[in-house]
Amino acid sequence: MVNPGIHFMTNLPSFFVPFVGLILPAIAMASLSLHIQKNKIF
């Protein structure tokens, strides 16, 4: 019988990598656009 906790930990990177790859750039883009709007560079 396989421990589900260990099975979850081995499957964690396959879930975590796309999450970071999608959410992190979105947060970076949002913070950058807010920073530019606040400083009114353009």
Buried (B, 14 or more C-beta within 10 A) or exposed (E): EEEEEEEEEEEEEEEEEEEEEEEEEEEEEEEEEEEEEEEEEE
